[in-house]
Amino acid sequence: MRAILMVLQLVASVILIGSVLLQSGKSAGLSGAISGGAEQLFGKQARGYEAMLSKVTAIGAVLFIMIALALVAIQ
């Protein structure tokens, strides 16, 4: 049981690391500073690839935490 959870923890961590690294930054240099105020005021709607990466990151983080707690509980 512990070995299975450790393998799942490894998979969840790789998914989490990959999804975080594939996301684009919040600012795009000087042009991001100029248009950033409007995006903060009206909100930026994530679509397509960005939305999918955001969901994958959230699911990966939840899985990582749940598996980590399960591993601590069975220790």
C-alpha positions as CSV (number, residue, x, y, z in Angstrom):
1,M,0.0,0.0,0.0
2,R,2.8,2.4,0.9
3,A,4.7,1.7,-2.3
4,I,1.6,2.4,-4.4
5,L,1.1,5.7,-2.6
6,M,4.7,6.6,-3.1
7,V,4.5,6.0,-6.8
8,L,1.3,8.0,-7.0
9,Q,3.1,10.8,-5.1
10,L,5.9,10.8,-7.6
11,V,3.4,11.0,-10.5
12,A,1.4,13.8,-8.9
13,S,4.6,15.7,-8.2
14,V,5.8,15.4,-11.8
15,I,2.4,16.6,-13.1
16,L,2.4,19.5,-10.7
17,I,6.0,20.5,-11.6
18,G,5.3,20.3,-15.3
19,S,2.0,22.2,-15.2
20,V,3.6,25.0,-13.2
21,L,6.6,25.3,-15.5
22,L,4.4,25.4,-18.6
23,Q,2.3,28.3,-17.4
24,S,3.2,31.7,-18.6
25,G,4.2,34.5,-16.3
26,K,1.8,37.2,-15.0
27,S,3.8,40.1,-16.4
28,A,5.3,40.4,-19.9
29,G,8.0,43.0,-19.2
30,L,7.2,46.7,-19.8
31,S,4.2,46.0,-21.9
32,G,2.8,43.9,-19.1
33,A,3.3,46.9,-16.7
34,I,1.3,49.2,-19.0
35,S,-1.6,46.9,-19.7
36,G,-1.5,45.2,-16.3
37,G,-3.6,47.8,-14.6
38,A,-6.6,47.2,-17.0
39,E,-6.2,43.4,-16.6
40,Q,-6.3,43.7,-12.8
41,L,-9.3,46.0,-12.9
42,F,-11.4,44.1,-15.3
43,G,-9.9,40.6,-14.8
44,K,-8.2,38.5,-17.4
45,Q,-10.3,35.6,-18.7
46,A,-8.2,32.5,-19.1
47,R,-9.2,30.4,-22.2
48,G,-8.0,27.3,-23.8
49,Y,-4.5,26.2,-23.0
50,E,-4.1,28.6,-20.0
51,A,-7.4,27.4,-18.4
52,M,-6.5,23.8,-18.9
53,L,-3.0,24.3,-17.3
54,S,-4.7,26.1,-14.4
55,K,-7.1,23.2,-13.8
56,V,-4.3,20.6,-14.1
57,T,-2.2,22.6,-11.6
58,A,-5.1,22.8,-9.1
59,I,-5.9,19.1,-9.4
60,G,-2.2,18.1,-9.2
61,A,-1.8,20.2,-6.0
62,V,-4.9,18.6,-4.4
63,L,-3.7,15.1,-5.3
64,F,-0.2,15.8,-4.0
65,I,-1.5,17.1,-0.6
66,M,-4.0,14.2,-0.2
67,I,-1.4,11.5,-1.0
68,A,1.1,13.2,1.3
69,L,-1.4,13.2,4.2
70,A,-2.3,9.5,3.4
71,L,1.4,8.6,3.5
72,V,1.8,10.3,6.9
73,A,-1.3,8.6,8.2
74,I,-0.1,5.1,7.4
75,Q,3.4,5.7,8.6
